[in-house]
Amino acid sequence: MSEQKKIKVTLIKSLIGTKAPHRACVRGLGLRRMNHTVEVLDTPENRGMITKVQGCLSGDVRGLNGTEQY
């Protein structure tokens, strides 16, 4: 069984003043407060949520071939 890639995301910007769907995406990723870091699986659903709120996040992808940052 192959190991799935994980994405390590950190909330770096406050959600005050953002739209409700953006706040929901951040909560869906498991982030609760600023500077909180979580690792989520690299799935199309999680990638979509990250793309939607990419201005508030920082992170990198951890997989078999090392790390790539975005």
HELIX and SHEET records of a PDB file:
HELIX    1   1 ALA A   20  GLY A   28  1                                   9    
HELIX    2   2 PRO A   44  LYS A   52  1                                   9    
HELIX    3   3 GLN A   54  CYS A   56  5                                   3    
SHEET    1   A 4 THR A  37  LEU A  41  0                                        
SHEET    2   A 4 LYS A   6  LEU A  11 -1                                        
SHEET    3   A 4 LEU A  57  GLY A  63 -1                                        
SHEET    4   A 4 GLY A  66  GLN A  69 -1                                        
END                                                                             
